[in-house]
Amino acid sequence: MFYKNVDLSVFCTGNKSYEKKIAWITRVIKSAKEIDVLRYVVKISSEAHKAVMRMVRPGLAEFQAEAAFLNYVYSIGGCRHVSYTCICGSGHNASILHYGHAGAPNSKIIQDGDMCLFDMGGNYCGYAADITCSFPANGKFTNDQKFIYNAVLSARDAVMKAVKPGVSWTDMHLLANETMLSSLKEGGLLIGDVKEMIESGLNEVFQPHGLGHLMGLDVHDVGGYLPGHPERSTSAGIRKLRTARTLHTGMVLTIEPGCYFIDCLLDAALTDPKQSKFIVREQLERFRGWGGIRIEDDVLITETGVENLTQVPRTIEEVENWMAVGRSDLKLPQDK
């Protein structure tokens, strides 16, 4: 599989400058053994996310959710490490893309009515998982939460149906953005032509990151931009992609559309005539400080399409039903 997609001449030059390039090339297409390890670490990480979803409730600290995840992936799955610092954002913190670092250490007390955005992944034998689950802290979605969640889920579903060998990752990113913006328009938050919104860069206002990234020995794995493949674009709307490659069988990537309400980006958009004309200001205001939603799955590109390695509740009904089981019997340390 690897040899079908690689120019073997790079191995025959004797030029030491190619060593790093060769290593990057070989990491893009996964072997059968690598795929087995990735399946395992994503499975364990999925189970840990499900355990955390069931224990979360108002009054819990974000770091307690992080601790529960860390305990599960190690004590149950043997993952001594995680692939990155856990992101356990609730309420407004869910709009901070890499919340959870030392400057923002998952320290907020989760409130009733908060949406939680938990981005966590175990690491097993050096291989990464990277999963994000978004869900209501109290186990029940409000109408606004349903609106935004379904907009993101629709984007994810559209990509899942379209992704396969031979398609452009840039096209998949734009498909996700178009789908989500169309949903926001249908819900009354935006008006106008969706393609013109993307031309103006409005998609970056609500999703200031790419659709996903290669994954393997690093959570953001190498090989996204190599000679002989599309270069990074500087165009608004697609310049933040971590790769613009054509997909091949054996690649493992994340698919992670999101929708966030970030004040500085919203304020800039409202003062930009090219973008503000699409925004219904009165509707936007009710989402100020609201946070964000991301749905992130780890997928394997197969010969005919895609295999979703992630196994967590995704629809609103699935999330609510999963969180409802056993919540009344849950006891936490602060309950004593």
C-alpha positions as CSV (number, residue, x, y, z in Angstrom):
1,M,0.0,0.0,0.0
2,F,2.8,2.4,0.9
3,Y,4.7,1.8,-2.3
4,K,1.7,2.6,-4.5
5,N,1.6,6.2,-3.2
6,V,5.3,7.1,-3.0
7,D,8.0,8.2,-5.5
8,L,10.6,5.6,-4.7
9,S,13.3,7.7,-6.3
10,V,13.6,9.7,-3.1
11,F,15.2,6.6,-1.5
12,C,17.9,6.3,-4.1
13,T,19.6,9.6,-4.1
14,G,22.1,9.1,-1.2
15,N,21.3,12.7,-0.2
16,K,21.1,13.0,3.6
17,S,18.7,15.9,3.3
18,Y,16.0,13.4,2.3
19,E,16.2,11.5,5.5
20,K,13.6,13.5,7.3
21,K,11.4,13.7,4.2
22,I,11.5,9.9,3.8
23,A,10.5,9.5,7.5
24,W,7.5,11.8,7.0
25,I,6.4,10.0,3.9
26,T,6.4,6.6,5.6
27,R,4.3,7.9,8.5
28,V,1.4,9.1,6.3
29,I,0.3,5.6,5.2
30,K,-0.3,3.3,8.1
31,S,0.7,-0.4,8.1
32,A,-1.7,-3.1,9.3
33,K,0.0,-3.3,12.7
34,E,-0.2,0.5,13.1
35,I,-3.9,0.4,12.3
36,D,-4.4,-2.3,15.0
37,V,-2.7,-0.1,17.6
38,L,-4.7,2.9,16.5
39,R,-8.0,1.0,16.7
40,Y,-7.1,0.0,20.2
41,V,-6.2,3.4,21.5
42,V,-9.2,5.1,19.9
43,K,-11.5,2.4,21.4
44,I,-10.1,2.9,24.9
45,S,-10.3,6.6,24.5
46,S,-13.9,6.3,23.3
47,E,-14.8,4.3,26.4
48,A,-13.1,6.8,28.6
49,H,-15.1,9.7,27.0
50,K,-18.3,7.7,27.6
51,A,-17.5,7.2,31.3
52,V,-16.8,10.9,31.7
53,M,-20.0,11.9,29.9
54,R,-22.0,9.8,32.4
55,M,-20.3,11.3,35.5
56,V,-20.3,15.0,34.5
57,R,-22.9,17.2,36.2
58,P,-23.2,20.8,37.4
59,G,-21.0,21.4,40.4
60,L,-18.1,19.2,39.2
61,A,-14.8,20.9,38.4
62,E,-13.4,20.6,34.9
63,F,-10.2,19.0,36.3
64,Q,-12.3,16.2,37.9
65,A,-13.5,15.2,34.5
66,E,-9.9,15.3,33.2
67,A,-8.8,13.1,36.2
68,A,-11.5,10.6,35.4
69,F,-10.4,10.3,31.8
70,L,-6.7,9.9,32.8
71,N,-7.6,7.3,35.3
72,Y,-9.7,5.3,32.8
73,V,-7.3,5.2,29.9
74,Y,-4.5,4.1,32.3
75,S,-6.2,1.8,34.7
76,I,-8.5,0.1,32.1
77,G,-6.6,0.6,28.9
78,G,-2.9,0.7,29.9
79,C,-2.3,4.1,28.4
80,R,0.3,5.6,30.7
81,H,0.2,8.9,28.7
82,V,-2.2,11.0,26.8
83,S,-1.5,12.4,23.4
84,Y,-1.9,16.1,24.5
85,T,-3.1,18.1,27.5
86,C,-6.8,17.3,28.1
87,I,-9.2,20.1,27.0
88,C,-12.2,20.2,29.4
89,G,-14.0,23.4,28.5
90,S,-17.4,24.2,29.9
91,G,-19.5,27.2,29.2
92,H,-17.5,30.1,27.7
93,N,-14.3,28.0,28.0
94,A,-15.6,25.7,25.3
95,S,-14.8,28.6,22.8
96,I,-11.1,28.5,23.7
97,L,-9.6,26.1,21.1
98,H,-6.7,24.8,23.2
99,Y,-8.1,25.4,26.7
100,G,-6.6,23.3,29.5
101,H,-3.0,24.3,29.4
102,A,-1.1,25.7,32.4
103,G,-2.5,29.2,31.8
104,A,-6.1,27.8,31.8
105,P,-5.9,24.6,33.7
106,N,-9.4,23.1,33.5
107,S,-10.3,24.8,36.8
108,K,-13.8,26.2,36.3
109,I,-16.8,24.7,38.2
110,I,-19.3,23.3,35.6
111,Q,-22.6,25.2,35.8
112,D,-26.1,24.0,35.1
113,G,-26.9,25.0,31.5
114,D,-23.3,24.8,30.4
115,M,-22.2,22.9,27.2
116,C,-19.1,20.9,27.8
117,L,-16.5,20.5,25.1
118,F,-14.1,17.7,26.1
119,D,-11.2,17.0,23.8
120,M,-9.1,14.1,25.1
121,G,-7.1,11.2,23.7
122,G,-5.0,8.4,25.2
123,N,-1.6,7.3,23.9
124,Y,-0.7,3.7,23.5
125,C,2.7,2.4,22.3
126,G,3.4,5.9,21.1
127,Y,0.2,6.1,19.0
128,A,-2.3,8.8,19.5
129,A,-6.1,9.1,19.8
130,D,-7.8,12.5,19.5
131,I,-11.6,12.6,20.3
132,T,-13.9,15.5,21.1
133,C,-17.3,15.1,22.6
134,S,-19.7,18.0,23.2
135,F,-22.7,17.6,25.5
136,P,-24.8,19.4,28.0
137,A,-23.6,19.3,31.6
138,N,-27.1,18.5,32.9
139,G,-27.7,15.8,30.3
140,K,-30.5,17.7,28.4
141,F,-30.0,19.9,25.4
142,T,-31.7,23.3,25.3
143,N,-33.2,24.4,21.9
144,D,-30.2,26.7,21.2
145,Q,-27.8,23.8,22.1
146,K,-29.7,21.5,19.8
147,F,-29.5,24.1,17.0
148,I,-25.7,24.5,17.1
149,Y,-25.0,20.9,17.9
150,N,-27.0,19.7,14.9
151,A,-25.3,22.2,12.6
152,V,-21.9,20.7,13.5
153,L,-23.2,17.2,13.4
154,S,-24.6,17.8,9.9
155,A,-21.2,19.0,8.8
156,R,-19.5,15.9,10.2
157,D,-22.1,13.6,8.6
158,A,-21.7,15.3,5.2
159,V,-17.9,14.7,5.3
160,M,-18.3,11.1,6.5
161,K,-20.5,10.3,3.5
162,A,-18.2,12.0,0.9
163,V,-14.7,11.1,2.1
164,K,-12.8,8.4,0.2
165,P,-9.6,7.8,-1.6
166,G,-9.0,10.4,-4.3
167,V,-10.9,13.3,-2.8
168,S,-9.2,16.5,-1.8
169,W,-9.0,17.3,1.9
170,T,-9.6,21.0,1.0
171,D,-12.8,20.0,-0.7
172,M,-13.9,18.1,2.4
173,H,-13.1,21.2,4.6
174,L,-15.2,23.4,2.4
175,L,-18.1,20.8,2.3
176,A,-18.1,20.9,6.1
177,N,-18.1,24.7,6.2
178,E,-20.8,25.0,3.6
179,T,-23.0,22.5,5.4
180,M,-22.6,24.2,8.8
181,L,-23.2,27.7,7.5
182,S,-26.3,26.5,5.7
183,S,-27.6,25.1,8.9
184,L,-26.9,28.4,10.7
185,K,-28.7,30.2,7.9
186,E,-31.7,27.9,8.2
187,G,-31.8,28.6,11.9
188,G,-32.0,32.4,11.3
189,L,-28.5,33.3,12.5
190,L,-27.2,34.1,9.0
191,I,-28.7,35.4,5.8
192,G,-27.4,35.5,2.2
193,D,-25.5,33.2,-0.1
194,V,-23.4,30.5,1.6
195,K,-20.7,30.4,-1.0
196,E,-20.3,34.2,-0.8
197,M,-20.0,33.8,3.0
198,I,-17.0,31.5,2.5
199,E,-15.5,33.8,-0.1
200,S,-15.6,36.6,2.6
201,G,-13.9,34.3,5.1
202,L,-17.0,34.1,7.4
203,N,-16.4,30.4,7.9
204,E,-13.2,31.2,9.8
205,V,-15.2,33.4,12.2
206,F,-17.3,30.4,13.4
207,Q,-14.7,27.7,12.8
208,P,-11.2,29.2,13.1
209,H,-9.4,25.9,12.4
210,G,-9.2,23.3,9.7
211,L,-11.4,20.2,9.3
212,G,-8.8,17.9,10.8
213,H,-5.3,16.5,10.6
214,L,-3.2,13.4,10.0
215,M,-2.7,11.3,13.1
216,G,-0.3,8.6,14.2
217,L,2.9,8.8,16.2
218,D,2.0,12.5,16.8
219,V,-1.5,13.6,17.4
220,H,-0.9,16.3,14.7
221,D,1.2,14.0,12.6
222,V,3.8,14.9,10.0
223,G,3.3,14.8,6.2
224,G,0.6,17.3,5.7
225,Y,2.7,19.5,3.4
226,L,5.4,17.7,1.5
227,P,7.0,18.4,-1.9
228,G,4.9,17.1,-4.7
229,H,1.6,17.8,-2.8
230,P,-0.5,21.0,-2.6
231,E,1.1,23.8,-0.7
232,R,-0.6,25.6,2.2
233,S,-3.0,28.2,0.9
234,T,-3.0,31.8,2.0
235,S,-6.7,32.3,1.1
236,A,-9.3,33.1,3.8
237,G,-11.3,30.1,4.7
238,I,-8.8,27.4,3.9
239,R,-5.4,28.9,5.1
240,K,-5.6,27.1,8.5
241,L,-5.8,23.6,7.1
242,R,-3.1,21.2,8.4
243,T,-3.0,19.4,5.1
244,A,-4.4,20.0,1.6
245,R,-3.5,16.5,0.3
246,T,-5.5,14.1,-1.8
247,L,-6.6,11.2,0.4
248,H,-5.2,7.7,0.1
249,T,-6.1,4.3,1.5
250,G,-4.3,3.8,4.8
251,M,-4.3,7.4,6.0
252,V,-5.6,8.1,9.5
253,L,-7.1,11.5,10.1
254,T,-9.4,13.4,12.4
255,I,-12.7,14.9,11.2
256,E,-13.5,17.7,13.6
257,P,-15.9,20.4,12.5
258,G,-16.8,23.0,15.1
259,C,-18.8,26.1,15.7
260,Y,-17.7,28.7,18.3
261,F,-18.8,32.1,19.5
262,I,-15.5,34.0,20.1
263,D,-16.1,37.6,21.0
264,C,-13.0,39.0,19.3
265,L,-13.8,37.2,16.0
266,L,-17.5,38.2,16.1
267,D,-16.6,41.8,16.9
268,A,-14.2,41.9,13.9
269,A,-16.8,40.3,11.6
270,L,-19.5,42.8,12.7
271,T,-17.2,45.7,11.7
272,D,-16.3,44.2,8.3
273,P,-18.9,45.1,5.7
274,K,-18.0,42.0,3.7
275,Q,-18.9,39.7,6.6
276,S,-21.4,41.7,8.6
277,K,-24.0,41.7,5.9
278,F,-24.5,38.0,6.4
279,I,-25.0,38.1,10.2
280,V,-28.3,38.7,11.9
281,R,-27.1,40.7,14.9
282,E,-30.1,40.3,17.1
283,Q,-29.9,36.5,16.8
284,L,-26.2,36.5,17.3
285,E,-26.3,38.3,20.6
286,R,-28.0,35.4,22.4
287,F,-24.9,33.3,21.8
288,R,-22.4,35.8,23.3
289,G,-20.4,34.0,26.0
290,W,-22.1,30.7,25.0
291,G,-18.9,28.8,24.2
292,G,-18.7,26.3,21.3
293,I,-19.3,22.8,20.0
294,R,-16.8,20.5,18.3
295,I,-17.4,16.9,17.2
296,E,-14.2,15.0,16.5
297,D,-13.8,11.5,15.2
298,D,-10.7,9.5,14.3
299,V,-11.1,7.8,10.9
300,L,-9.2,5.4,8.6
301,I,-9.4,5.9,4.9
302,T,-10.3,2.5,3.3
303,E,-10.4,1.4,-0.3
304,T,-14.1,2.3,-0.6
305,G,-14.6,5.1,1.8
306,V,-13.9,5.6,5.5
307,E,-14.0,3.6,8.8
308,N,-14.9,5.6,11.8
309,L,-12.7,4.3,14.7
310,T,-14.4,6.4,17.3
311,Q,-17.3,4.8,19.2
312,V,-19.2,7.4,21.2
313,P,-22.8,8.7,21.3
314,R,-23.2,11.4,18.6
315,T,-26.9,12.2,17.9
316,I,-28.8,14.3,20.4
317,E,-30.9,11.3,21.3
318,E,-27.9,9.1,21.8
319,V,-26.1,11.6,24.0
320,E,-29.2,12.2,26.2
321,N,-30.0,8.5,26.5
322,W,-26.4,7.6,27.4
323,M,-26.1,10.4,30.0
324,A,-29.4,9.5,31.6
325,V,-28.4,6.0,32.6
326,G,-27.1,5.8,36.2
327,R,-26.9,9.5,36.9
328,S,-29.2,9.4,39.9
329,D,-27.0,6.9,41.6
330,L,-23.7,8.7,40.9
331,K,-21.8,9.7,44.0
332,L,-18.8,12.1,43.8
333,P,-16.2,13.0,46.5
334,Q,-17.9,16.4,47.3
335,D,-21.2,14.6,48.0
336,K,-19.8,13.2,51.2
